[in-house]
Amino acid sequence: MATQKVKVDKARLLDWYRQIVLIREFEDRCDELYREKKITGVYLHLYSGHEATGVGAVAALQEHDHVITAYRDHGIALARGVDPNPLMAEMMGKRTGVSGGKGGSMHLASREHNFWGGYAIVGGHLPLAAGIALESRYNNKDAVVLCFLGDGATNNGYFHEAVNLSAVWDLPVVWLIENNLYGMGTPVEVASGQPELHKRAIAYGIKDAGRVDGQNVVEVYEAASEAVEYARKNGPVLLEAITFRYKGHGVSDRAYSERVEELAQWQARDPIIVTREILTGRFKNVEAELDKIDAEVKTIIDRAVEYAENSPAPTYEDLIRNVYVEDANG
């Protein structure tokens, strides 16, 4: 799919830069808090390195569209506009969190933002994405579902079933593969007979949107914009973004200690660096504005951590609330 050249003004580029820096700062702080045991759980999956993919793709959506993803979800939630305060509170399992402290890192959701998670089972969210898109198609709505998935999930049965049905029913869904080159620690080419994952669209008879540079927010936005509008009018699209995660599969994964040179090569094309270069290349004397954003973001995350630490833990009543749905008579 040849990407359309969408005019992006300075204000929007600055906002994307702010979002990318916000996600990075949020994730870095979560890493620290996890090591301090203020964020608990077996895993913590960070979005560091992926930011341009999430920000650029979500920017292509309209407010009534839907977003769903897997367990590397904090960054996409922030890109969708979820407030960092309740998001951080959820990370710490607090009552004021976006899911009331019941979801934690891997199960974030916000009905207000049509952001539906946050799922821990690899590929388990793909049938749900198809279901949300089916509701849109069945009720003659024009809402699109943007479904993020990792490269490893494309070898999963859920992928085949969900993408196949999206083709059968012409569902308005963009399947966006965030190919960070490793499924946990396994290289894509070792696990996939076809390592160019976007080409799997051919097998299902859906639109192949090709590959895009996942480190460049503008290029992701252009490709995602075209994919979203195609899906809105015609049906499913498969798009692949090439990116790289700076941490292991989870924060306890030390696999990158053996891949120092590869990591350094990708960090040289960090989404923050690339976005700054785009801005400084297009606009004069913008550096001061970028430095101001950097400082403001640190303050925002400081306040989010303070908010979360001062928030109450869920009660027993919170725990059992919503287990059953009450009828109109109570």
C-alpha positions, 0 to 999 in steps of 0.5 A: 500500500503506497502511503498517502502524504498527509500534511502534518503541522507543527502543533500536531508534531509537537503533540506527538513528540509530547506523547512519545516522551510521556510514554517513555517517561511513564515506562521508565518510572514503572521500571523503577517502581517495579524494582522497588516493589511498588508495582507488583506482579510476575511480569511487567511488559514495557513499551519503550522503543515502540512509542512512534508506532503506537502514537502514529497509529492511534493518531489516525483514528477518530474518537468513536473508533476502537483500540485493543491490544495485548499486554504491552499496553500502557503506552497505547493507553496513553496515546489514546488519551488515558490520564496518567494519574489513574493509569499509574494508580492501576499499575500500583493496584489502587482503587482509583486506577482505570480498572479499579486496581483489578487489572494491573499492568496487563489488563488496562481498559477505558470505556471512555476512550474506547480502549478495550485492553490490555490482554495477557493471553497471546493472541487472545484479544484478536477474536475480541477485535473481530467481535467489536468490528462485527458489532460496528458492521452489523449495526451499520456504524462506521467505527474502525477497530485498530488491533495491535498485536506482536509478531509472535501472535501471528503464529497463533491459532487466534490470529488465523481464526480472527483474521479469516473471519474478518475477511469473510465478513468484511469487518472494519479492522486494521490488524497492526503487527508490531514486529520487534523482531523477537517473540519473547527471545526467538527471532522472527525468522526462526519461528515464521516460515514467512518472516515478512509478516504483512504478506500473510494478508494474501492467504486471507484475501485482505488488504496488504498494507505492507511494512512501515518504519515503526520508529518514524511517527509521521510514516506510521501515521500516514500508513495507518491513516490510509489503512483506517480509511480503507477498513472503514469503507471496505474491510480488513487491512494488515499492516506491519510496523518494524520496531524494537523493544529496549527491554526484554520480553518482561523487565526480568528478561535479561536476553538483551545482555547478549545483543548489546550491539543490536540494541545500540543500533536501534537506539540510534534511531530512537523514536524520540531522536527521530521525532526531534530530527523531524521537528528541527529539520522543518522548523527553526528554533524549536529546540527550546519548545522540545526541552520545555516538553521534556521538563513538563512530562517529568512533572506530569509523571512525578504527579502521577506517581504521587497520586498513585502512592496516595490513593487507597487500595481496593476494599473487599467490597470493590473485589466482589463488585461487578461479579454479578449484574443487578437487575432493575429491581436491585 
